[in-house]
């Protein structure tokens, strides 16, 4: 007997806001103990919530049971394109070469080093598999050694939440020191050889305090507390390339602030604050701070400079070093020896470049790649006095490569290429096309398909999108995609507004009361694929996660007939209710991204027109799969659960709506390598079932 689709009970829950009333009959799915879930304790206050989630998972498993074999086939295909016994590019730090390895059958990396030469014996100084052995989930975070290479700090999480615990290992004995720092954001820095700066989370899951911790005793000293006026902002630590200054960055959706501490002083002073989407990033060179900023309407950013003396930090003392360019958006700056390296975005091409400026001669070199679509970036953590730096490159058909760049001669050398077994890049085409949006903007599309695919409109397509927070979608390599591409799919990434794929203005034009551009761009990108013979209406699968899950819900409400199936991962789907609930820890910082519907009726009305949960109506919808994690504190589990319940209530078709609630995961999903592959195989098996394909 097939397992029936669960029907969630309806319990009236009236919300009054700005003179309107709305009923949220599935509000009861928000369990009173949800904060315990984030900590890994699945103690449900309301047993009916657990019963409903269990029923959804049982229905999902039953629906997909006949495609278990296909899922296994896809799993094996993805795995065949992954080198199971693999090693990363070695990097020299001090007297050691550091690298990581992966071994067949093991889920986590093994961190290794060799003394002075790569021919030296291998020292395994941290085996993540051993640390994770007794845990369902082990999120291994930021890890770094002190400069003398004697101690190793690392962060981890066991529940899937954003909280990180930080520990330190003695690399001489191979044992952890007898203390740990729990409830960190995961942001930390070494201060000399025997101290750490660590950011602690507050009750709202945002960093508030910076502690200086003695690694031998665990004794902590409070050295910085976020000013109350910046309470809603996130706190993170960084430092200048030469490590002479510590930087405390505060940020929210539209506001940014930076505090500076000269290394060794343990005191922070406010350097600059910007509202209305003004931001700052600093580095230091020969007694001056160089400031990457969009202050003064420099939307594509410029580089200013001022003396390190805090009497000259006021903007009136800043001097322009690199003026804003109207078509090139600056993204980062770093000094190595007497060279300034900037990463910038060519807005017209939506591609990245590296620019090397010799501070002595003024000579400039530009590093780019000939591909139509690629990802390129500087690899940091080099010696700041080095004239040899490294950058990485990849494309949709080229796994990651590492290049050395000689800053003096300008020569580049490929020193490492990640291997991809059972893969022939020559069999595929990668294109960068531009879809014309309804308002005339040109939206970049990265398109991948087999060379032998007929472009006659008969192919299926998979289109991925995100489009929020200024996060662009680099054109990277993904082994899993080719399990669809080799079955005749066109795979496309829509670089829509709300990301920064065409510069910072591209982001600004997809947030707040311009958010509808994000959804329109995605729909218009799909129409471009149809109009240019790649696919046809109803044959398009779409996928996005988090704010990309919001995208999935919004565009499906707007144009359900366009899509053949939808996969929404950790979907931010009940936007108006979440952003109207100031008691949720992560809500206040979001007001500068989406608007504040509590105080502004205009924001309330605007958000309500696209909030997926509020726009489900009685009409036909395509098959939909919602993946979620019970411990997710960024997009809480009840949002996709409520979305599924309301879709089942209102839609007029017989297409499936599945909720895949993972009971040992958070926002990032699985931490184990082979579980990640299985999750991808499950998603693709769902797509294949929806299209009646094998």
Rosetta blueprint (number, residue, H / E / L):
1 X L
2 X L
3 X L
4 X L
5 X L
6 X L
7 X L
8 X L
9 X L
10 X L
11 X L
12 X L
13 X L
14 X E
15 X E
16 X E
17 X E
18 X L
19 X L
20 X E
21 X E
22 X E
23 X E
24 X L
25 X L
26 X L
27 X H
28 X H
29 X H
30 X L
31 X L
32 X L
33 X L
34 X H
35 X H
36 X H
37 X H
38 X H
39 X L
40 X L
41 X L
42 X L
43 X L
44 X L
45 X L
46 X L
47 X H
48 X H
49 X H
50 X H
51 X H
52 X H
53 X H
54 X H
55 X H
56 X H
57 X H
58 X H
59 X H
60 X H
61 X H
62 X H
63 X H
64 X H
65 X H
66 X H
67 X H
68 X H
69 X H
70 X H
71 X H
72 X H
73 X H
74 X H
75 X H
76 X H
77 X H
78 X H
79 X H
80 X H
81 X L
82 X L
83 X L
84 X L
85 X L
86 X E
87 X E
88 X L
89 X L
90 X L
91 X E
92 X E
93 X E
94 X L
95 X L
96 X E
97 X E
98 X E
99 X E
100 X E
101 X E
102 X E
103 X L
104 X L
105 X L
106 X L
107 X L
108 X L
109 X L
110 X E
111 X E
112 X E
113 X E
114 X E
115 X E
116 X L
117 X L
118 X L
119 X L
120 X L
121 X L
122 X L
123 X E
124 X E
125 X E
126 X E
127 X E
128 X H
129 X H
130 X H
131 X H
132 X H
133 X L
134 X L
135 X L
136 X L
137 X L
138 X L
139 X E
140 X E
141 X E
142 X E
143 X E
144 X E
145 X E
146 X L
147 X L
148 X L
149 X L
150 X L
151 X E
152 X E
153 X E
154 X E
155 X E
156 X E
157 X E
158 X L
159 X L
160 X L
161 X L
162 X L
163 X L
164 X E
165 X E
166 X E
167 X E
168 X E
169 X E
170 X E
171 X L
172 X L
173 X L
174 X L
175 X E
176 X E
177 X L
178 X L
179 X L
180 X L
181 X E
182 X E
183 X E
184 X E
185 X E
186 X E
187 X E
188 X E
189 X E
190 X E
191 X E
192 X L
193 X L
194 X L
195 X E
196 X E
197 X E
198 X E
199 X E
200 X E
201 X E
202 X L
203 X L
204 X L
205 X L
206 X L
207 X E
208 X E
209 X E
210 X E
211 X E
212 X E
213 X E
214 X E
215 X L
216 X L
217 X L
218 X L
219 X L
220 X E
221 X E
222 X E
223 X E
224 X E
225 X E
226 X L
227 X L
228 X H
229 X H
230 X H
231 X L
232 X L
233 X L
234 X E
235 X E
236 X E
237 X E
238 X E
239 X E
240 X L
241 X L
242 X L
243 X L
244 X L
245 X E
246 X E
247 X E
248 X E
249 X E
250 X E
251 X E
252 X L
253 X L
254 X L
255 X L
256 X E
257 X E
258 X E
259 X E
260 X E
261 X E
262 X E
263 X L
264 X L
265 X L
266 X L
267 X L
268 X L
269 X E
270 X E
271 X E
272 X E
273 X E
274 X E
275 X L
276 X L
277 X L
278 X L
279 X L
280 X E
281 X E
282 X E
283 X E
284 X E
285 X E
286 X L
287 X L
288 X E
289 X E
290 X E
291 X E
292 X E
293 X E
294 X L
295 X L
296 X L
297 X L
298 X L
299 X L
300 X L
301 X L
302 X E
303 X E
304 X E
305 X E
306 X E
307 X E
308 X L
309 X L
310 X H
311 X H
312 X H
313 X L
314 X L
315 X H
316 X H
317 X H
318 X L
319 X E
320 X E
321 X E
322 X E
323 X L
324 X L
325 X L
326 X L
327 X L
328 X E
329 X E
330 X E
331 X E
332 X E
333 X E
334 X E
335 X E
336 X E
337 X L
338 X L
339 X E
340 X E
341 X E
342 X E
343 X E
344 X E
345 X E
346 X E
347 X L
348 X L
349 X L
350 X L
351 X E
352 X E
353 X E
354 X E
355 X E
356 X E
357 X E
358 X E
359 X L
360 X L
361 X L
362 X L
363 X L
364 X E
365 X E
366 X E
367 X E
368 X L
369 X L
370 X L
371 X L
372 X L
373 X L
374 X L
375 X E
376 X E
377 X E
378 X E
379 X E
380 X L
381 X L
382 X L
383 X L
384 X L
385 X L
386 X L
387 X L
388 X E
389 X E
390 X E
391 X E
392 X E
393 X E
394 X E
395 X E
396 X L
397 X L
398 X E
399 X E
400 X E
401 X E
402 X E
403 X E
404 X E
405 X E
406 X E
407 X L
408 X L
409 X L
410 X L
411 X L
412 X E
413 X E
414 X E
415 X E
416 X E
417 X E
418 X L
419 X L
420 X L
421 X L
422 X L
423 X L
424 X L
425 X H
426 X H
427 X H
428 X E
429 X E
430 X E
431 X E
432 X E
433 X E
434 X E
435 X E
436 X E
437 X L
438 X L
439 X L
440 X L
441 X L
442 X E
443 X E
444 X E
445 X E
446 X E
447 X E
448 X E
449 X E
450 X E
451 X L
452 X L
453 X L
454 X L
455 X L
456 X L
457 X L
458 X L
459 X L
460 X E
461 X E
462 X E
463 X E
464 X E
465 X E
466 X L
467 X L
468 X L
469 X L
470 X L
471 X L
472 X L
473 X L
474 X L
475 X L
476 X L
477 X L
478 X L
479 X L
480 X L
481 X L
482 X H
483 X H
484 X H
485 X H
486 X L
487 X L
488 X L
489 X E
490 X E
491 X E
492 X E
493 X E
494 X E
495 X E
496 X L
497 X L
498 X L
499 X L
500 X L
501 X L
502 X L
503 X L
504 X H
505 X H
506 X H
507 X H
508 X H
509 X L
510 X L
511 X L
512 X H
513 X H
514 X H
515 X L
516 X H
517 X H
518 X H
519 X H
520 X H
521 X H
522 X H
523 X H
524 X H
525 X H
526 X H
527 X H
528 X H
529 X H
530 X H
531 X H
532 X L
533 X L
534 X L
535 X L
536 X L
537 X L
538 X L
539 X L
540 X E
541 X E
542 X E
543 X E
544 X E
545 X E
546 X L
547 X H
548 X H
549 X H
550 X H
551 X H
552 X H
553 X H
554 X H
555 X H
556 X H
557 X H
558 X H
559 X L
560 X H
561 X H
562 X H
563 X E
564 X E
565 X E
566 X E
567 X E
568 X E
569 X E
570 X L
571 X L
572 X L
573 X L
574 X L
575 X H
576 X H
577 X H
578 X H
579 X H
580 X L
581 X L
582 X L
583 X L
584 X L
585 X L
586 X L
587 X H
588 X H
589 X H
590 X H
591 X H
592 X H
593 X H
594 X H
595 X L
596 X L
597 X L
598 X L
599 X L
600 X L
601 X H
602 X H
603 X H
604 X H
605 X H
606 X H
607 X H
608 X H
609 X L
610 X L
611 X L
612 X H
613 X H
614 X H
615 X H
616 X L
617 X L
618 X L
619 X L
620 X L
621 X L
622 X L
623 X E
624 X E
625 X E
626 X E
627 X E
628 X E
629 X E
630 X L
631 X L
632 X L
633 X L
634 X L
635 X L
636 X L
637 X H
638 X H
639 X H
640 X H
641 X H
642 X H
643 X H
644 X H
645 X H
646 X H
647 X H
648 X H
649 X H
650 X H
651 X L
652 X L
653 X L
654 X L
655 X L
656 X L
657 X E
658 X E
659 X E
660 X E
661 X E
662 X E
663 X L
664 X L
665 X L
666 X L
667 X L
668 X L
669 X L
670 X L
671 X L
672 X L
673 X H
674 X H
675 X H
676 X H
677 X H
678 X H
679 X H
680 X H
681 X H
682 X H
683 X H
684 X H
685 X H
686 X H
687 X H
688 X H
689 X H
690 X H
691 X L
692 X L
693 X L
694 X L
